[in-house]
Amino acid sequence: MSDHPVSADRGRRLEHQERAYRLQVRGGLEGAVKYTVYGTLLVTLGHLTWPLFRRQTLALKGFIVSSAAVTGLVINADNYLLRYESQQRLTENEVRRRARNELAQRGIIATEGEIRKWRREREAGEAGQAGEEGMRDGNF
């Protein structure tokens, strides 16, 4: 694997992008359904209690409900994405802190390249341990 920043960790980035996309879709659908129900309830309540609203066209009432649905879709999708990004940022900061500490103990300055090398070494070590445990347990 190359140390070039553009090609480094491409698989990890693509995985995070796909996960973020799935979370946005899920959040958007949940928000759209929830806000559609809210919009429908408000339109129904307005229709039943306010004579001026009752005289409005079905198209306007549908527009109000669909506007509520789109608003819910956007707000909830954004909330899901912001929560995911916040969690990713916390995780990444923790990994980088550990890398800086371990590299400092070895007397190495924690540059971006050194942190990438540290991360690859660590992932290779964890993969090797998982493989050894699988061999010991009889799982090939």
N, C-alpha and C positions, 0 to 999 in steps of 0.2 A: 504494500500500500504506500502511496506517495505521501510525503509530508506537506505537499502543496495545500494551502488552506481551502482552496475551492473543492478539491477532490477528497480531502480528509473528512471522515465522518459523514459522507454522503448518505449512506444507508441509514444512519441514525436520524439524520434530518428528514429523510423521506418517511421514515416510520413515524416521527413526531408530526409531520404534516398530515399524514393519513389519519392518525389518531385525533388530531385537532379538527379535521374535516368531519369525521364521524361524530364527534362530540357536538360540533356546531349543528349538524343535521338533526341530531337527537334533541338538542335544546330548542332549536327552531320549531320543530314539530310540536314539542310539548307546549311551548309558548303560544304557538298559533292556535292549538286546540283550546288551551285555557282562556286566552283572550277572545276567541270566537264565542265561547260560552258567556264570558262577561259581556261582550257586545250584544249578544242575543238577549240576554237578561235585561240589559239597559234599554234596548229598543222595545222589548215587550212591556217593560214597566212604563216607559214613556207612552207607548200606544194605549195602555190601559188607563193611565192616570191623567194624561194631558191632551185635551181635545185638539189643540193646535198641532201637536205632533201626530195625532191620529189622522189628520187630513193630509199629511205629507205622502209623497209617492212611495211605492214599494222600492223603487230604484234608490231613493235617498236612504231609506232604512237599510237596504242591502249594502250600500256604500259605507254606512256607519259600521255595520258588522264586519265587512271586509277590511276596513281601515283598522279596526281593533285587532283583527287577526294578523295583519301585516305588522302592526306595531308589536304585538306579542312575539311574533317570529323573530323580528330583529333584536328586540331587547333580550329575550331568553338565549338566542344563539350567541349574542355578544357576551352575556354573563357566563355562559358555559366556557367560551373561549378564554375569557379573562381569568377565570378560576384555574383552568388548565395551564395557561401561561404562567400564572403566579406559582403554581405547584412546581412546574418545570424549572422556573428560575430559582426557587429555593433548593431544589435537588441539585441543580448545576452549581450553585454557589457553594453548597456543602462539599461536593466532589472537588471543586477547584481549591477550596480551603484545605482539604486533606492533602491534595497534590502539592500545594505550596509548602505545607508543613513537612511532608515526607521528603520533598526535594531539598528543602532547607536543611534538614537533618543530614542529608547526604552531601551537603555543601554545594548544591547546584542551584543556580538562579532559575526561578520558575518563569521561564518565558512561555509563550504560547506553544512553541514547538516542543519544549520539554514536558509541558503538561499533556500534550497529545501523546507523546511517547510513554509517559507514566500511565496514562489511561489505557493504552494498548497493552502494555505489560501487565497491568492489573487484570484486564479482561482476558488475556491469554492465560494468566495464572488461575483465574476463576474457572475458565473453560477446562483447563487441565485437571483441576480438582474435581469438577463435576464428572469428567470422563473416568477418573480413577475410582470415584465412588460408585459409578455405574458398573465398572468392571468388578469391583469387590462384591457388589450385590448380585452379580450374575446377570445384570441387564446390559445387553450389548447394543 
